[in-house]
């Protein structure tokens, strides 16, 4: 080996993940842990040793190498299928291919297609979170202001749970509605966007926000946690809540039908019905059709959000108040526009009068 060639190891692979998106890094780390355990139990080797043996075998007998490699990969997938669903296994396998590629063990797409049997991906119809159920969940957390506010923040903005838990007081911009700019570096798909929080969420926030420092995480209770731990704890506490209030329904695979993503889906559903898919994708941080050409300023975003907000309200009284506020704003705007039109009309009439007087003067009909 050349002295300038760096040896490829699991450690160097994990170090190379530091520049990848956080979720990608976490998924790859999980795959490495699962594969390391599998190889230890089935081959009594480390992944590094296994790949070294496979590369030696490849030089000696290409056919035996292919058969051995894909046999090991199939066994790994079969073990994963005992606890994971088809979609997760496909994601794991894609990350595993990158891990093996790091060692020089390359898999061919055609070989994968012909030699690997993936479990069927089952598509369950997603459970729609109703406003009545959301209200029941929110009511459960009234004694816990930060968790209470976090639920309202997610359901009224469409943020991912990780994005909500990452917000600091300094990120909040107070105006007609609280707005938050999700930085590209803090989003799942590296795309920044502005979101708004509802009046209901603001009311809960105002109970404790003055006691927070600018660097405080607004929606995390206790000591600050890394995002992975915070998200895991939020999901776990929500599951406990669901079981206690009689909403702990589960799919056949054991997953809860209502979860933190249900709140985001609730916002998306209401946004689509009110303003269409492009708006909903924009506000939730997805990529919509020709999204790069559809640009709105902050005033336009807020206007559309205020129209949507009543449909996001958990309580009927808030919805009625918001509708009254919207109608007053609309009436004020119409009155302002009417006054401007009358002023313009008066100006035009006055100008016409002056023009007539000037003409009469020019004709010598008046002094």
For each residue, the residues with C-beta under 8 A, 3 or more apart:
1: 5 7
2: 5
3:
4:
5: 1 2
6: 12
7: 1 12
8: 12 13 102 103 104
9: 12 13 48
10: 13 14 32 36 46 47 48
11: 14 15
12: 6 7 8 9 15 16 102
13: 8 9 10 16 17 32 99 102
14: 10 11 17 29 32
15: 11 12 18
16: 12 13 19 20 102
17: 13 14 20 24 25 28 29
18: 15 25
19: 16
20: 16 17 24 25 28
21: 24 25 188 189 190
22: 25 26 227
23: 26 27 188
24: 17 20 21 27 28
25: 17 18 20 21 22 28 29
26: 22 23 29 30 228
27: 23 24 30 31 91 92 95
28: 17 20 24 25 31 32 95 98 99
29: 14 17 25 26 32 33
30: 26 27 33 34 92
31: 27 28 34 35 92 95 96 99
32: 10 13 14 28 29 35 36 47 99
33: 29 30 36 37
34: 30 31 37 38 76 80 92
35: 31 32 38 39 47 76 96 99
36: 10 32 33 39 40 46 47
37: 33 34 40 41
38: 34 35 41 42 75 76 79
39: 35 36 42 43 45 46 47 50 72
40: 36 37 43 44 45 46
41: 37 38 44
42: 38 39 72 75
43: 39 40 50 72
44: 40 41
45: 39 40 49 50 53
46: 10 36 39 40 49 50
47: 10 32 35 36 39 50 51 99 103
48: 9 10 51 52 103
49: 45 46 52 53
50: 39 43 45 46 47 53 54 72
51: 47 48 54 55 100 103 104 105
52: 48 49 55 56 103
53: 45 49 50 56 57
54: 50 51 57 58 65 68 69 105
55: 51 52 58 59 103 104 105
56: 52 53 59 60
57: 53 54 60 61 64 65 68
58: 54 55 61 62 65
59: 55 56
60: 56 57 64 65
61: 57 58 64 65
62: 58 65 66
63: 66 67
64: 57 60 61 67 68
65: 54 57 58 60 61 62 68 69
66: 62 63 69 70 111 115
67: 63 64 70 71
68: 54 57 64 65 71 72
69: 54 65 66 72 73 105 107
70: 66 67 73 74 111 112 115 116
71: 67 68 74 75
72: 39 42 43 50 68 69 75 76
73: 69 70 76 77 93 96 107 116
74: 70 71 77 78 115 116 117
75: 38 42 71 72 78 79
76: 34 35 38 72 73 79 80 96
77: 73 74 80 81 89 93 116 117 118 119
78: 74 75 81 82
79: 38 75 76 82
80: 34 76 77 83 84 88 89 92
81: 77 78 84 86 89 119
82: 78 79
83: 80
84: 80 81 88 89 92
85: 88 89 119 121 122 253
86: 81 89 90 118 119 120 121 122
87: 90 91 121
88: 80 84 85 91 92
89: 77 80 81 84 85 86 92 93 118 119
90: 86 87 93 94 118 121
91: 27 87 88 94 95
92: 27 30 31 34 80 84 88 89 95 96
93: 73 77 89 90 96 97 116 118
94: 90 91 97 98
95: 27 28 31 91 92 98 99
96: 31 35 73 76 92 93 99 100
97: 93 94 100 101 107 112
98: 28 94 95 101 102
99: 13 28 31 32 35 47 95 96 102 103
100: 51 96 97 103 105 106 107
101: 97 98 104 105 106 107
102: 8 12 13 16 98 99
103: 8 47 48 51 52 55 99 100
104: 8 51 55 101
105: 51 54 55 69 100 101
106: 100 101
107: 69 73 97 100 101 111 112
108: 111 112
109: 112 113
110: 113 114
111: 66 70 107 108 114 115 116
112: 70 97 107 108 109 115 116
113: 109 110 116
114: 110 111
115: 66 70 74 111 112
116: 70 73 74 77 93 111 112 113
117: 74 77
118: 77 86 89 90 93 121
119: 77 81 85 86 89
120: 86
121: 85 86 87 90 118
122: 85 86 253
123:
124: 251 252 253
125:
126: 265
127: 249 257 258 262
128: 265 269
129: 133 134 258 262 263 265 266
130: 133 134
131: 134 135 314
132: 135 136
133: 129 130 136 137 247 258
134: 129 130 131 137 138 155 263 266 314
135: 131 132 138 139 314 315
136: 132 133 139 140 245 247
137: 133 134 140 141 151 238 241 242 245 247 258
138: 134 135 141 142 148 151 152 314
139: 135 136 142
140: 136 137 241 244 245
141: 137 138 144 147 148 151 241
142: 138 139 148
143:
144: 141 147 148 221
145: 148 149 204 207 208
146: 149 150 208 218 219 220 221
147: 141 144 150 151 219 221 234 237
148: 138 141 142 144 145 151 152 204
149: 145 146 152 153 201 204 205 218 219
150: 146 147 153 154 161 164 165 219 234
151: 137 138 141 147 148 154 155 263
152: 138 148 149 155 156 197 198 200 201 204 314
153: 149 150 156 157 159 164 167 197 201 219
154: 150 151 157 158 159 160 161 164 260 263 264 267
155: 134 151 152 263 264 266 267 312 314
156: 152 153 196 197 198 200 201 267 309 312
157: 153 154 164 180 195 196 197 198 267 283
158: 154 195 264 267 268 271 280 283 284 285
159: 153 154 163 164 180 182 195 264 284 285
160: 154 163 164 187 188 261 264 285
161: 150 154 164 165 231 234 235 260 261 263 264
162: 165 166 188 227 230 231
163: 159 160 166 167 182 186 187 188 285
164: 150 153 154 157 159 160 161 167 219
165: 150 161 162 217 219 220 227 230 231 234
166: 162 163 186 217 227
167: 153 163 164 171 172 180 217 218 219
168: 171 214 215 216 217 218
169: 172 209 212 213 214 215 216 218
170: 214 215
171: 167 168 180 181 218
172: 167 169 178 179 180 205 209 218
173: 178 179 180 181
174: 178
175: 178 179 302
176: 302 306
177: 196 197 198 199 202 302 305 306 309
178: 172 173 174 175 196 197 201 202 205
179: 172 173 175 194 195 196 197 298 302
180: 157 159 167 171 172 173 194 195 196 197
181: 171 173 192 193 194
182: 159 163 186 187 192 193 194 195 285
183: 186 187 192
184: 187 190 191 192
185: 190
186: 163 166 182 183
187: 160 163 182 183 184 190 191 192 193 285
188: 21 23 160 162 163 285
189: 21 285 286 287
190: 21 184 185 187
191: 184 187 285 287
192: 181 182 183 184 187
193: 181 182 187 282 283 285
194: 179 180 181 182 298 301
195: 157 158 159 179 180 182 283
196: 156 157 177 178 179 180 301 302 305
197: 152 153 156 157 177 178 179 180 201 202 205
198: 152 156 157 177 201 202 309 312 313
199: 177 202 203 309 318 322
200: 152 156 203 204 313 314 315 318
201: 149 152 153 156 178 197 198 204 205
202: 177 178 197 198 199 205 206
203: 199 200 206 207
204: 145 148 149 152 200 201 207
205: 149 172 178 197 201 202 208 209 218
206: 202 203 209 210
207: 145 203 204
208: 145 146 205 211 212
209: 169 172 205 206 212 218
210: 206
211: 208
212: 169 208 209 216 218
213: 169 216
214: 168 169 170
215: 168 169 170
216: 168 169 212 213
217: 165 166 167 168 220 224
218: 146 149 167 168 169 171 172 205 209 212
219: 146 147 149 150 153 164 165 167
220: 146 165 217 224 225 230
221: 144 146 147
222: 225
223:
224: 217 220
225: 220 222 229 230 233
226: 229 230
227: 22 162 165 166 230 231
228: 26 231 232
229: 225 226 232 233
230: 162 165 220 225 226 227 233 234
231: 161 162 165 227 228 234 235 260
232: 228 229 235 236
233: 225 229 230 236 237
234: 147 150 161 165 230 231 237 238 260
235: 161 231 232 238 239 259 260
236: 232 233 239 240
237: 147 233 234 240 241
238: 137 234 235 241 242 256 258 259 260
239: 235 236 242 243 248 256 259
240: 236 237 243 244
241: 137 140 141 237 238 244 245
242: 137 238 239 245 247 248 256 258
243: 239 240 248
244: 140 240 241
245: 136 137 140 241 242
246:
247: 133 136 137 242 258
248: 239 242 243 256
249: 127 256 257 258
250: 254 255 256 257
251: 124 254 255 256 257
252: 124
253: 85 122 124
254: 250 251
255: 250 251 259
256: 238 239 242 248 249 250 251 259
257: 127 249 250 251 262
258: 127 129 133 137 238 242 247 249 262
259: 235 238 239 255 256 262
260: 154 161 231 234 235 238 263 264
261: 160 161 264 265
262: 127 129 257 258 259 265 266
263: 129 134 151 154 155 161 260 266 267
264: 154 155 158 159 160 161 260 261 267 268 284
265: 126 128 129 261 262 268 269
266: 129 134 155 262 263 269 270 312
267: 154 155 156 157 158 263 264 270 271 283 284 312
268: 158 264 265 271 272 280 284
269: 128 265 266 272 273
270: 266 267 273 274 308 311 312
271: 158 267 268 274 275 279 280 283 284 308
272: 268 269 275 276 277 279 280
273: 269 270 311
274: 270 271 279 307 308 311
275: 271 272 278 279 280 304 307 308
276: 272 279 280
277: 272 280 281 288 289
278: 275 281 282 288 289 291 294
279: 271 272 274 275 276 282 283 304
280: 158 268 271 272 275 276 277 283 284 286 288
281: 277 278 284 286 287 288 291
282: 193 278 279 286 288 291 294 296
283: 157 158 193 195 267 271 279 280 305
284: 158 159 264 267 268 271 280 281
285: 158 159 160 163 182 187 188 189 191 193
286: 189 280 281 282
287: 189 191 281 291
288: 277 278 280 281 282 291 294
289: 277 278
290: 293 294
291: 278 281 282 287 288 294
292:
293: 290
294: 278 282 288 290 291
295:
296: 282 300 301 304
297: 300 301
298: 179 194 301 302
299: 302 303
300: 296 297 303 304
301: 194 196 296 297 298 304 305
302: 175 176 177 179 196 298 299 305 306
303: 299 300 306 307
304: 275 279 296 300 301 307 308
305: 177 196 283 301 302 308 309
306: 176 177 302 303 309 322 326 329
307: 274 275 303 304 326
308: 270 271 274 275 304 305 311 312
309: 156 177 198 199 305 306 312 313 322
310: 313 319 322 323 326
311: 270 273 274 308 319
312: 155 156 198 266 267 270 308 309
313: 198 200 309 310 316 318 319 322
314: 131 134 135 138 152 155 200 318
315: 135 200 318 319
316: 313 319 320
317: 320 321
318: 199 200 313 314 315 321 322
319: 310 311 313 315 316 322 323
320: 316 317 323 324
321: 317 318 324 325
322: 199 306 309 310 313 318 319 325 326
323: 310 319 320 326 327
324: 320 321 327 328
325: 321 322 328 329
326: 306 307 310 322 323 329 330
327: 323 324 330 331
328: 324 325 331 332
329: 306 325 326 332 333
330: 326 327 333 334
331: 327 328 334 335
332: 328 329 335 336
333: 329 330 336 337
334: 330 331 337 338
335: 331 332 338 339
336: 332 333 339 340
337: 333 334 340 341
338: 334 335 341 342
339: 335 336 342 343
340: 336 337 343 344
341: 337 338 344 345
342: 338 339 345 346
343: 339 340 346 347
344: 340 341 347 348
345: 341 342 348 349
346: 342 343 349 350
347: 343 344 350 351
348: 344 345 351 352
349: 345 346 352 353
350: 346 347 353 354
351: 347 348 354 355
352: 348 349 355 356
353: 349 350 356 357
354: 350 351 357 358
355: 351 352 358 359
356: 352 353 359 360
357: 353 354 360 361 366
358: 354 355 361 362
359: 355 356 362 363
360: 356 357 363 365 366
361: 357 358 364 365 366 367
362: 358 359
363: 359 360
364: 361
365: 360 361
366: 357 360 361
367: 361
